[in-house]
Amino acid sequence: MNLKLSIDRAVDEGADRVDVADPGPKPDDRGGERAARHRALAGLGSALAVEADVRAASLAAAARRAEVAVWLGASLADLGGVTGHSRQAARKRWPDLGAIHRRRHWLGYHVDDVFWAVRLVLDADLEGIDPQARAALADALAVAERDFAPDADVDPRDLDAAVARWEAFDALVDRHLRAVVAAAPAEPVDPGAGFAVHGARGVLRYYDHAVGEPVES
């Protein structure tokens, strides 16, 4: 894609829709110059509008790529290596990335712990659990087990797929497991069910503590 050509075309097309006042004739005008000047001013107005659109689109693209990189394990310091600024500057520019980093960091180190807790819950005889919620948890676990199998791989060119498996794994913990555990009795009658629920609640507490906002010292 030729960026300059695309921008020039957008400016030219937009100039026809820009309403600017004609400043009128100038004493030193030459033939046709007044109309050309008016057209140039309309082009300037269009160029300024395109500039704002391009800046907004570029900022959005950069923010999305930064978010993708963090979901894929990049630290704020890694982002600083690209931007040429500090990790604090990256945090200030993209304030939501700290939460994503904490979430991804915890998930990356606790795949097996989550699998253990979810399997216990699914194998337990828990009373009062919505069958649909349990089925959704089982489906989410099956997807995660496939996505994080030892031979699983992602195409580095397909960034959406690379991020999607982490977002789905996060939903396994924060949505599906949480929904089933929240509906379970505080103290299940069956000892095995009680062990499963307490284990899952421990994993969720650890998750909530890790992904929550850090306390400033």
C-alpha positions in Angstrom: 0.0 0.0 0.0 1.3 3.4 -0.9 0.4 5.5 2.1 1.2 8.9 0.6 -1.0 8.0 -2.5 -3.8 6.9 -0.2 -3.7 10.1 1.9 -3.5 12.3 -1.2 -6.5 10.6 -2.7 -8.5 11.0 0.6 -7.5 14.7 0.8 -8.6 15.3 -2.8 -11.9 13.5 -2.3 -12.6 15.3 0.9 -11.9 18.7 -0.5 -15.1 18.6 -2.5 -17.0 18.2 0.8 -15.2 20.9 2.8 -17.0 24.3 3.1 -14.5 27.1 3.5 -15.1 30.8 2.9 -13.6 32.4 -0.2 -11.3 35.2 1.1 -12.0 37.0 -2.1 -9.7 38.6 -4.7 -6.2 39.7 -3.9 -4.5 42.7 -5.5 -1.8 40.6 -7.0 -4.0 37.7 -8.3 -3.2 36.3 -11.7 -5.7 34.7 -14.0 -7.8 32.0 -12.2 -5.7 32.3 -9.0 -8.7 33.2 -6.8 -10.5 30.0 -7.6 -7.3 28.0 -7.2 -6.6 29.6 -3.9 -10.1 28.7 -2.7 -9.6 25.1 -3.8 -6.3 25.0 -2.0 -7.9 26.2 1.3 -10.6 23.5 0.9 -7.8 21.0 0.4 -6.1 22.3 3.6 -9.3 21.8 5.5 -9.6 18.3 4.1 -6.0 17.5 4.8 -6.4 18.6 8.5 -9.5 16.3 8.8 -7.5 13.4 7.2 -4.6 14.1 9.5 -6.9 13.7 12.5 -8.3 10.5 11.2 -4.9 9.1 10.4 -3.5 10.0 13.8 -6.5 8.4 15.5 -6.2 5.3 13.4 -2.5 5.1 14.0 -2.9 5.5 17.8 -5.6 2.8 17.8 -3.4 0.4 15.8 -0.4 1.0 18.1 -2.5 0.5 21.2 -4.0 -2.7 19.8 -0.5 -4.1 18.9 0.8 -3.2 22.3 -2.1 -5.1 23.9 -1.5 -8.1 21.7 2.2 -8.1 22.6 1.4 -8.1 26.3 -1.2 -10.9 25.9 1.6 -12.8 24.3 4.0 -12.3 27.2 5.7 -9.0 26.5 6.5 -6.9 29.5 6.2 -3.1 29.7 10.0 -3.0 29.6 9.8 -4.9 26.3 7.4 -2.3 24.9 9.9 0.4 26.1 12.5 -1.3 24.0 10.4 -0.7 20.9 9.2 2.8 21.8 12.6 4.0 23.0 11.0 5.1 26.3 10.8 3.7 29.8 8.3 1.1 31.0 6.7 4.0 33.0 6.1 5.8 29.7 4.5 2.7 28.2 2.3 2.4 31.3 1.3 6.0 31.1 0.6 5.8 27.3 -1.4 2.5 27.6 -2.7 2.5 31.2 -4.8 -0.7 30.7 -1.8 -2.8 29.9 -0.7 -3.3 33.5 -3.9 -5.2 34.2 -3.4 -7.4 31.1 0.2 -8.1 32.0 -0.7 -9.2 35.5 -3.5 -11.4 34.2 -1.3 -13.0 31.5 1.6 -13.5 33.8 -0.6 -15.4 36.3 -2.3 -17.5 33.7 1.0 -18.4 32.1 2.4 -19.8 35.3 -0.8 -21.6 36.4 -2.1 -23.6 33.4 -1.7 -26.9 35.2 -3.1 -25.5 38.5 -6.2 -24.4 36.7 -6.6 -27.7 34.9 -6.3 -29.5 38.2 -9.0 -27.3 39.9 -11.4 -27.5 37.0 -11.1 -31.3 36.6 -11.8 -31.7 40.4 -14.9 -29.6 40.1 -16.2 -31.4 37.0 -15.6 -34.8 38.7 -17.3 -33.8 41.9 -20.8 -34.6 42.9 -21.9 -30.9 43.4 -25.5 -30.2 44.3 -27.3 -27.1 43.0 -25.1 -26.6 40.0 -26.7 -25.4 36.7 -26.1 -28.2 34.1 -25.5 -25.6 31.4 -22.9 -23.8 33.5 -21.2 -27.1 34.1 -21.3 -28.0 30.4 -19.8 -24.6 29.5 -17.0 -25.2 32.0 -16.3 -28.6 30.5 -16.3 -27.2 27.0 -14.0 -24.4 28.0 -11.6 -26.9 29.6 -11.6 -29.1 26.5 -10.6 -26.1 24.4 -7.9 -25.0 26.8 -6.5 -28.6 26.9 -6.3 -28.6 23.1 -4.8 -25.1 22.9 -2.1 -25.8 25.6 -1.3 -29.4 24.7 2.5 -30.0 24.5 2.3 -30.2 20.7 0.1 -27.2 20.3 1.5 -24.4 18.2 0.3 -21.0 16.8 1.1 -19.3 13.5 3.1 -16.2 14.5 1.4 -14.4 11.6 -2.0 -15.1 13.1 -1.9 -12.8 16.1 -5.6 -12.9 16.7 -5.5 -16.7 17.2 -2.4 -16.4 19.4 -4.2 -14.0 21.7 -7.5 -15.7 21.5 -6.3 -18.9 23.3 -5.1 -16.8 26.3 -8.4 -14.8 26.4 -10.3 -18.1 26.3 -8.2 -19.5 29.1 -8.8 -16.4 31.1 -12.6 -16.9 30.5 -12.2 -20.5 31.7 -11.0 -19.2 35.1 -12.8 -15.9 35.5 -16.1 -16.7 34.0 -16.8 -20.4 33.8 -15.0 -21.8 36.8 -16.2 -18.8 38.9 -19.8 -19.3 37.9 -19.9 -23.0 38.9 -18.1 -22.4 42.2 -20.3 -19.4 43.1 -23.4 -21.7 42.8 -21.9 -24.5 44.9 -22.8 -24.8 48.6 -20.4 -23.2 51.0 -19.8 -26.7 52.6 -20.8 -29.5 50.2 -22.1 -32.6 51.8 -19.9 -34.9 49.9 -16.3 -34.7 51.2 -14.8 -35.0 47.7 -17.0 -32.2 46.4 -16.0 -30.1 49.4 -12.3 -30.7 48.6 -12.9 -29.7 44.9 -14.8 -26.5 45.8 -12.2 -25.4 48.4 -9.4 -26.1 45.9 -11.2 -24.1 43.2 -11.9 -21.2 45.5 -8.3 -21.1 46.5 -7.3 -20.9 42.8 -9.8 -18.1 42.3 -8.6 -16.2 45.4 -5.0 -16.4 44.1 -6.1 -15.3 40.7 -8.0 -12.3 42.1 -5.1 -11.3 44.3 -2.6 -11.5 41.4 -4.7 -9.6 38.8 -6.0 -6.9 41.1 -4.5 -3.4 41.2 -1.2 -3.4 43.0 -1.0 -1.5 46.3 1.2 1.6 46.0 3.9 1.7 48.7 
